[in-house]
Amino acid sequence: PIVRHLGVDPLPFCAVILINMEMATISPPDGLVLYTMKAVAPQYSMGQIYRASIPFVIIDMIAMALVMIFPQISLYLPSIAKR
């Protein structure tokens, strides 16, 4: 209700929130997925794992910016499902 009251479309808003939550799981230093990777591949240092996650964080930032600038991106699949 608050998002609608502010005049924001709820679906793109939820898409941005989901991208942000996903980015939180892979961004250093507190990304839970990074610690899981360390447990799965103990031969790699946390520094190596952090550096390997940076391109994915950047891609998520770009995706989040695109959804914020062009909310129609997040409305494409639901519009197909309505047909």
N, CA, C and O atoms as a GROMACS GRO file, in nm:
protein
  332
    1PRO      N    1   0.080  -0.120   0.000
    1PRO     CA    2   0.000   0.000   0.000
    1PRO      C    3   0.085   0.128   0.000
    1PRO      O    4   0.047   0.226  -0.064
    2ILE      N    5   0.197   0.128   0.069
    2ILE     CA    6   0.280   0.248   0.075
    2ILE      C    7   0.340   0.277  -0.062
    2ILE      O    8   0.345   0.393  -0.104
    3VAL      N    9   0.384   0.174  -0.130
    3VAL     CA   10   0.446   0.193  -0.262
    3VAL      C   11   0.343   0.250  -0.360
    3VAL      O   12   0.375   0.342  -0.436
    4ARG      N   13   0.223   0.198  -0.359
    4ARG     CA   14   0.118   0.250  -0.447
    4ARG      C   15   0.082   0.393  -0.410
    4ARG      O   16   0.057   0.476  -0.498
    5HIS      N   17   0.079   0.423  -0.281
    5HIS     CA   18   0.047   0.558  -0.235
    5HIS      C   19   0.152   0.658  -0.285
    5HIS      O   20   0.121   0.773  -0.312
    6LEU      N   21   0.276   0.613  -0.296
    6LEU     CA   22   0.384   0.699  -0.346
    6LEU      C   23   0.384   0.709  -0.498
    6LEU      O   24   0.462   0.785  -0.555
    7GLY      N   25   0.297   0.634  -0.564
    7GLY     CA   26   0.287   0.641  -0.709
    7GLY      C   27   0.386   0.553  -0.783
    7GLY      O   28   0.416   0.577  -0.900
    8VAL      N   29   0.438   0.452  -0.715
    8VAL     CA   30   0.535   0.361  -0.776
    8VAL      C   31   0.463   0.232  -0.813
    8VAL      O   32   0.383   0.180  -0.736
    9ASP      N   33   0.493   0.180  -0.932
    9ASP     CA   34   0.436   0.053  -0.975
    9ASP      C   35   0.495  -0.059  -0.890
    9ASP      O   36   0.617  -0.072  -0.884
   10PRO      N   37   0.412  -0.141  -0.825
   10PRO     CA   38   0.464  -0.242  -0.733
   10PRO      C   39   0.551  -0.351  -0.798
   10PRO      O   40   0.645  -0.399  -0.736
   11LEU      N   41   0.521  -0.389  -0.921
   11LEU     CA   42   0.596  -0.497  -0.984
   11LEU      C   43   0.742  -0.460  -1.012
   11LEU      O   44   0.831  -0.536  -0.974
   12PRO      N   45   0.771  -0.347  -1.075
   12PRO     CA   46   0.912  -0.308  -1.090
   12PRO      C   47   0.981  -0.283  -0.956
   12PRO      O   48   1.100  -0.310  -0.940
   13PHE      N   49   0.906  -0.231  -0.859
   13PHE     CA   50   0.962  -0.208  -0.727
   13PHE      C   51   1.006  -0.341  -0.665
   13PHE      O   52   1.115  -0.350  -0.608
   14CYS      N   53   0.921  -0.443  -0.676
   14CYS     CA   54   0.956  -0.575  -0.624
   14CYS      C   55   1.075  -0.635  -0.699
   14CYS      O   56   1.159  -0.701  -0.639
   15ALA      N   57   1.082  -0.611  -0.829
   15ALA     CA   58   1.196  -0.661  -0.907
   15ALA      C   59   1.326  -0.598  -0.859
   15ALA      O   60   1.427  -0.667  -0.847
   16VAL      N   61   1.324  -0.469  -0.831
   16VAL     CA   62   1.444  -0.401  -0.780
   16VAL      C   63   1.481  -0.456  -0.642
   16VAL      O   64   1.599  -0.478  -0.615
   17ILE      N   65   1.383  -0.477  -0.557
   17ILE     CA   66   1.410  -0.532  -0.423
   17ILE      C   67   1.470  -0.672  -0.434
   17ILE      O   68   1.564  -0.704  -0.362
   18LEU      N   69   1.417  -0.756  -0.524
   18LEU     CA   70   1.470  -0.891  -0.540
   18LEU      C   71   1.613  -0.891  -0.593
   18LEU      O   72   1.696  -0.969  -0.547
   19ILE      N   73   1.641  -0.804  -0.689
   19ILE     CA   74   1.778  -0.794  -0.740
   19ILE      C   75   1.871  -0.748  -0.629
   19ILE      O   76   1.983  -0.798  -0.616
   20ASN      N   77   1.824  -0.653  -0.549
   20ASN     CA   78   1.905  -0.604  -0.438
   20ASN      C   79   1.932  -0.714  -0.335
   20ASN      O   80   2.043  -0.725  -0.284
   21MET      N   81   1.831  -0.794  -0.304
   21MET     CA   82   1.850  -0.904  -0.209
   21MET      C   83   1.946  -1.008  -0.263
   21MET      O   84   2.028  -1.062  -0.189
   22GLU      N   85   1.936  -1.037  -0.392
   22GLU     CA   86   2.027  -1.134  -0.453
   22GLU      C   87   2.170  -1.080  -0.451
   22GLU      O   88   2.264  -1.155  -0.428
   23MET      N   89   2.184  -0.951  -0.476
   23MET     CA   90   2.317  -0.890  -0.475
   23MET      C   91   2.378  -0.896  -0.335
   23MET      O   92   2.500  -0.910  -0.320
   24ALA      N   93   2.295  -0.886  -0.233
   24ALA     CA   94   2.344  -0.893  -0.096
   24ALA      C   95   2.404  -1.030  -0.063
   24ALA      O   96   2.492  -1.040   0.022
   25THR      N   97   2.356  -1.135  -0.129
   25THR     CA   98   2.408  -1.268  -0.099
   25THR      C   99   2.543  -1.295  -0.164
   25THR      O  100   2.614  -1.388  -0.125
   26ILE      N  101   2.579  -1.214  -0.266
   26ILE     CA  102   2.706  -1.240  -0.336
   26ILE      C  103   2.808  -1.128  -0.319
   26ILE      O  104   2.917  -1.136  -0.376
   27SER      N  105   2.774  -1.024  -0.243
   27SER     CA  106   2.868  -0.913  -0.232
   27SER      C  107   2.951  -0.924  -0.104
   27SER      O  108   2.899  -0.957   0.002
   28PRO      N  109   3.080  -0.897  -0.118
   28PRO     CA  110   3.167  -0.901  -0.001
   28PRO      C  111   3.134  -0.786   0.094
   28PRO      O  112   3.079  -0.685   0.048
   29PRO      N  113   3.162  -0.794   0.218
   29PRO     CA  114   3.225  -0.904   0.291
   29PRO      C  115   3.128  -1.000   0.357
   29PRO      O  116   3.170  -1.100   0.414
   30ASP      N  117   2.998  -0.971   0.350
   30ASP     CA  118   2.903  -1.052   0.426
   30ASP      C  119   2.813  -1.140   0.341
   30ASP      O  120   2.710  -1.186   0.389
   31GLY      N  121   2.850  -1.166   0.218
   31GLY     CA  122   2.767  -1.248   0.131
   31GLY      C  123   2.770  -1.394   0.173
   31GLY      O  124   2.875  -1.457   0.177
   32LEU      N  125   2.653  -1.446   0.206
   32LEU     CA  126   2.643  -1.584   0.252
   32LEU      C  127   2.692  -1.682   0.146
   32LEU      O  128   2.753  -1.784   0.181
   33VAL      N  129   2.668  -1.654   0.019
   33VAL     CA  130   2.711  -1.743  -0.088
   33VAL      C  131   2.864  -1.751  -0.094
   33VAL      O  132   2.919  -1.855  -0.130
   34LEU      N  133   2.931  -1.642  -0.060
   34LEU     CA  134   3.077  -1.643  -0.062
   34LEU      C  135   3.134  -1.739   0.042
   34LEU      O  136   3.232  -1.809   0.016
   35TYR      N  137   3.073  -1.741   0.159
   35TYR     CA  138   3.118  -1.834   0.262
   35TYR      C  139   3.085  -1.979   0.223
   35TYR      O  140   3.160  -2.070   0.256
   36THR      N  141   2.975  -1.998   0.154
   36THR     CA  142   2.941  -2.131   0.105
   36THR      C  143   3.044  -2.176   0.002
   36THR      O  144   3.086  -2.292   0.003
   37MET      N  145   3.086  -2.084  -0.086
   37MET     CA  146   3.189  -2.118  -0.184
   37MET      C  147   3.320  -2.155  -0.115
   37MET      O  148   3.390  -2.246  -0.160
   38LYS      N  149   3.354  -2.086  -0.008
   38LYS     CA  150   3.476  -2.117   0.066
   38LYS      C  151   3.468  -2.258   0.125
   38LYS      O  152   3.567  -2.331   0.127
   39ALA      N  153   3.350  -2.296   0.173
   39ALA     CA  154   3.333  -2.429   0.230
   39ALA      C  155   3.340  -2.536   0.122
   39ALA      O  156   3.390  -2.646   0.146
   40VAL      N  157   3.290  -2.505   0.003
   40VAL     CA  158   3.290  -2.602  -0.107
   40VAL      C  159   3.428  -2.613  -0.170
   40VAL      O  160   3.470  -2.722  -0.209
   41ALA      N  161   3.498  -2.501  -0.180
   41ALA     CA  162   3.630  -2.498  -0.246
   41ALA      C  163   3.733  -2.439  -0.150
   41ALA      O  164   3.773  -2.323  -0.167
   42PRO      N  165   3.777  -2.515  -0.049
   42PRO     CA  166   3.868  -2.460   0.052
   42PRO      C  167   4.007  -2.425  -0.002
   42PRO      O  168   4.084  -2.358   0.066
   43GLN      N  169   4.040  -2.471  -0.122
   43GLN     CA  170   4.172  -2.441  -0.176
   43GLN      C  171   4.185  -2.294  -0.219
   43GLN      O  172   4.296  -2.247  -0.243
   44TYR      N  173   4.073  -2.223  -0.231
   44TYR     CA  174   4.076  -2.082  -0.270
   44TYR      C  175   4.064  -1.993  -0.146
   44TYR      O  176   3.992  -2.026  -0.052
   45SER      N  177   4.136  -1.883  -0.148
   45SER     CA  178   4.129  -1.790  -0.035
   45SER      C  179   4.003  -1.705  -0.047
   45SER      O  180   3.942  -1.696  -0.154
   46MET      N  181   3.964  -1.643   0.064
   46MET     CA  182   3.847  -1.555   0.060
   46MET      C  183   3.871  -1.437  -0.033
   46MET      O  184   3.778  -1.389  -0.097
   47GLY      N  185   3.994  -1.390  -0.040
   47GLY     CA  186   4.027  -1.281  -0.132
   47GLY      C  187   4.002  -1.320  -0.276
   47GLY      O  188   3.949  -1.240  -0.354
   48GLN      N  189   4.039  -1.441  -0.313
   48GLN     CA  190   4.014  -1.488  -0.450
   48GLN      C  191   3.864  -1.499  -0.477
   48GLN      O  192   3.816  -1.464  -0.585
   49ILE      N  193   3.791  -1.548  -0.378
   49ILE     CA  194   3.646  -1.562  -0.395
   49ILE      C  195   3.581  -1.424  -0.404
   49ILE      O  196   3.490  -1.404  -0.485
   50TYR      N  197   3.626  -1.328  -0.322
   50TYR     CA  198   3.574  -1.191  -0.329
   50TYR      C  199   3.598  -1.132  -0.467
   50TYR      O  200   3.507  -1.074  -0.528
   51ARG      N  201   3.720  -1.146  -0.517
   51ARG     CA  202   3.752  -1.090  -0.649
   51ARG      C  203   3.670  -1.156  -0.759
   51ARG      O  204   3.631  -1.090  -0.855
   52ALA      N  205   3.644  -1.284  -0.746
   52ALA     CA  206   3.565  -1.354  -0.847
   52ALA      C  207   3.419  -1.312  -0.845
   52ALA      O  208   3.349  -1.325  -0.946
   53SER      N  209   3.371  -1.262  -0.733
   53SER     CA  210   3.230  -1.221  -0.724
   53SER      C  211   3.205  -1.081  -0.778
   53SER      O  212   3.091  -1.046  -0.806
   54ILE      N  213   3.309  -1.001  -0.793
   54ILE     CA  214   3.292  -0.862  -0.835
   54ILE      C  215   3.221  -0.848  -0.970
   54ILE      O  216   3.131  -0.764  -0.980
   55PRO      N  217   3.255  -0.925  -1.074
   55PRO     CA  218   3.180  -0.909  -1.201
   55PRO      C  219   3.031  -0.936  -1.186
   55PRO      O  220   2.950  -0.871  -1.252
   56PHE      N  221   2.994  -1.030  -1.101
   56PHE     CA  222   2.852  -1.062  -1.082
   56PHE      C  223   2.780  -0.949  -1.007
   56PHE      O  224   2.665  -0.919  -1.036
   57VAL      N  225   2.850  -0.888  -0.912
   57VAL     CA  226   2.791  -0.774  -0.842
   57VAL      C  227   2.770  -0.658  -0.939
   57VAL      O  228   2.667  -0.591  -0.934
   58ILE      N  229   2.867  -0.634  -1.026
   58ILE     CA  230   2.855  -0.527  -1.124
   58ILE      C  231   2.739  -0.554  -1.220
   58ILE      O  232   2.663  -0.463  -1.253
   59ILE      N  233   2.726  -0.678  -1.265
   59ILE     CA  234   2.615  -0.714  -1.354
   59ILE      C  235   2.481  -0.692  -1.283
   59ILE      O  236   2.386  -0.642  -1.344
   60ASP      N  237   2.473  -0.729  -1.155
   60ASP     CA  238   2.350  -0.706  -1.080
   60ASP      C  239   2.320  -0.557  -1.065
   60ASP      O  240   2.204  -0.516  -1.073
   61MET      N  241   2.424  -0.476  -1.044
   61MET     CA  242   2.403  -0.331  -1.034
   61MET      C  243   2.349  -0.274  -1.165
   61MET      O  244   2.259  -0.190  -1.166
   62ILE      N  245   2.404  -0.322  -1.276
   62ILE     CA  246   2.356  -0.277  -1.407
   62ILE      C  247   2.211  -0.321  -1.429
   62ILE      O  248   2.129  -0.243  -1.476
   63ALA      N  249   2.181  -0.446  -1.393
   63ALA     CA  250   2.043  -0.496  -1.408
   63ALA      C  251   1.947  -0.415  -1.322
   63ALA      O  252   1.837  -0.381  -1.367
   64MET      N  253   1.987  -0.384  -1.200
   64MET     CA  254   1.900  -0.307  -1.112
   64MET      C  255   1.880  -0.166  -1.167
   64MET      O  256   1.768  -0.113  -1.163
   65ALA      N  257   1.986  -0.105  -1.218
   65ALA     CA  258   1.973   0.029  -1.277
   65ALA      C  259   1.881   0.026  -1.399
   65ALA      O  260   1.800   0.116  -1.417
   66LEU      N  261   1.894  -0.077  -1.481
   66LEU     CA  262   1.809  -0.087  -1.600
   66LEU      C  263   1.661  -0.102  -1.563
   66LEU      O  264   1.574  -0.042  -1.626
   67VAL      N  265   1.633  -0.182  -1.461
   67VAL     CA  266   1.494  -0.199  -1.418
   67VAL      C  267   1.440  -0.069  -1.358
   67VAL      O  268   1.322  -0.038  -1.374
   68MET      N  269   1.526   0.006  -1.288
   68MET     CA  270   1.480   0.133  -1.232
   68MET      C  271   1.458   0.237  -1.342
   68MET      O  272   1.364   0.316  -1.333
   69ILE      N  273   1.542   0.238  -1.444
   69ILE     CA  274   1.529   0.335  -1.552
   69ILE      C  275   1.417   0.295  -1.648
   69ILE      O  276   1.338   0.379  -1.691
   70PHE      N  277   1.412   0.166  -1.682
   70PHE     CA  278   1.312   0.115  -1.776
   70PHE      C  279   1.227   0.009  -1.706
   70PHE      O  280   1.254  -0.110  -1.721
   71PRO      N  281   1.125   0.047  -1.632
   71PRO     CA  282   1.044  -0.052  -1.559
   71PRO      C  283   0.971  -0.150  -1.650
   71PRO      O  284   0.926  -0.255  -1.603
   72GLN      N  285   0.960  -0.119  -1.778
   72GLN     CA  286   0.893  -0.210  -1.871
   72GLN      C  287   0.966  -0.343  -1.882
   72GLN      O  288   0.906  -0.445  -1.916
   73ILE      N  289   1.096  -0.343  -1.852
   73ILE     CA  290   1.174  -0.468  -1.855
   73ILE      C  291   1.113  -0.570  -1.759
   73ILE      O  292   1.099  -0.687  -1.792
   74SER      N  293   1.076  -0.524  -1.640
   74SER     CA  294   1.020  -0.617  -1.541
   74SER      C  295   0.875  -0.651  -1.570
   74SER      O  296   0.821  -0.744  -1.511
   75LEU      N  297   0.811  -0.579  -1.660
   75LEU     CA  298   0.671  -0.605  -1.693
   75LEU      C  299   0.656  -0.695  -1.814
   75LEU      O  300   0.544  -0.735  -1.847
   76TYR      N  301   0.765  -0.728  -1.882
   76TYR     CA  302   0.757  -0.805  -2.006
   76TYR      C  303   0.703  -0.946  -1.983
   76TYR      O  304   0.605  -0.986  -2.046
   77LEU      N  305   0.765  -1.023  -1.894
   77LEU     CA  306   0.720  -1.161  -1.872
   77LEU      C  307   0.579  -1.169  -1.815
   77LEU      O  308   0.501  -1.253  -1.861
   78PRO      N  309   0.542  -1.086  -1.718
   78PRO     CA  310   0.402  -1.092  -1.672
   78PRO      C  311   0.302  -1.058  -1.781
   78PRO      O  312   0.191  -1.111  -1.782
   79SER      N  313   0.339  -0.970  -1.874
   79SER     CA  314   0.247  -0.937  -1.982
   79SER      C  315   0.226  -1.056  -2.076
   79SER      O  316   0.118  -1.074  -2.132
   80ILE      N  317   0.330  -1.138  -2.093
   80ILE     CA  318   0.317  -1.259  -2.175
   80ILE      C  319   0.228  -1.361  -2.103
   80ILE      O  320   0.148  -1.430  -2.167
   81ALA      N  321   0.243  -1.372  -1.972
   81ALA     CA  322   0.165  -1.469  -1.895
   81ALA      C  323   0.017  -1.434  -1.894
   81ALA      O  324  -0.067  -1.524  -1.880
   82LYS      N  325  -0.017  -1.308  -1.910
   82LYS     CA  326  -0.158  -1.268  -1.909
   82LYS      C  327  -0.231  -1.307  -2.037
   82LYS      O  328  -0.354  -1.314  -2.039
   83ARG      N  329  -0.156  -1.333  -2.143
   83ARG     CA  330  -0.220  -1.367  -2.272
   83ARG      C  331  -0.284  -1.502  -2.270
   83ARG      O  332  -0.341  -1.545  -2.370
   0.00000   0.00000   0.00000
